């Protein structure tokens, strides 16, 4: 079974965690985003806040590098700035890119997506 790195906005934290759990139940190794919702990070001095977000960003880029493929959890077609960067990294590394939906805003992101899959079961079928 292949490994999957999930990318998505923290606004979808609950849905991403449910998708991740379903994949793991099917035996998939999942590299999942941290999805920090701790508001205290916003209270840090600017230099420390920048350092914290640099660490989160580079950590997830490493997950993308280690995974066989990437799944973009873009409910409603939403991809924020971080997920857009992660999409670019995945594409540059030659990863197969799956997404939940097409992007409704930006066709340049859609052309980088290889397959649209709606459920963990659909994704697992591609991974075998």
N, C-alpha and C positions, 0 to 999 in steps of 0.2 A: 504494500500500500504506500502511496506517495504521501509526502508531507505538504501541509497547506499553511500559508501565512494569511491570516485574516487582517484586512485593513478596513477601517471604518471610523466614523465620527463617534465621539463619546455620547452624543445625543441619542445614539441607538444602543447604548450599553447593554440594556436588558435583552434586546433582540439578538445582539451579537453573541452574548454569553449563551443564550438558548441555542443558537446555530452551532456554536462551538461544542456544546455538550452533546448535541445530536451527532455531530461528526465523530467525536471521541467514542461514543457508544458503538459506532460502526467500525472502530479500530483505526481511525485516522489520527496521525500525529499532527497536532495543531499548534502553531505559533500564533498566539493571540495578542492583540494590543493591550497595553496597560490601562488605557481609558481612565485616566486619573480624573476623578470628580471632586477631589479635595480642594475646597475653596481657599485653604490656607496658602496654597502655592501662589495665589494672586497677591497675597500680602507680603511676599518676599521682596527684598530690595531688588532693583532691576537687574543688577549683575548676577545675583544668585538665581533669579527667576529665569534669565536667559540660559544660564548653565544647566538648570534643571530641565528645561525644554530641549536643549541641545542633547542632553543625555537620553531623554525619552525618544527623540527623533532618531539618533544614531543607533539606539538599541533596536528600534523597530526595523531600520534599514538592515541591520545584521540578521534579523529574523527573515526578512525577505530574501537575503542572500542564501541563507541556509535551507530554505524551503524549496520543494520541487515546483510549486505553483503558488499563485496568489488568488485569494478570493476577496473582491471588493464588496463590502456590505454597504450598498448605496440606496437604501430605502427611499422611495420617491424620486430616485435618480440623483439624490444629493451626494456630492463629493466636495468636501471642504478643502482648504489649502493643504493640510497635512496629507490627506488621502490622495490629492492630486500629485504631490511630490512622491508619495509611495508608488503610485501608478507609474510615474516616470522612471523611478529606480527599477521597478519590476520589469518594465519594458526594456530598459538599457541592459539589464542582466539576462535578457532572453527568456524570462519566465513565461509560462502559459498563464494568462490572466482571465479569470472568471469574474463575473459581476452579477449581482442580484437583478439589476435593471439597467436599461440604457440611461445615459446621462441626458436629461432634458434640456440642459443649458448649453453644452459645449460639445460639438461634434468631434473636436480634436481629441477629446478623451475617449469617445466611443470607438474611434478607429484603432485604439490601443487594446481594446477588450477583445479577447478571442471568443468567449462563449458567455451567454446569459444563462444562468441556472437559478431557479426559484426556490429550491429546497436542498437540504443536506443530502437527501437520497439521490437527487439528480447529480449533484457534485460527485458523490461517491462513485456513481456509474462511470464518470469520466476518469476517475483516478485508478480504476482497476487495470 
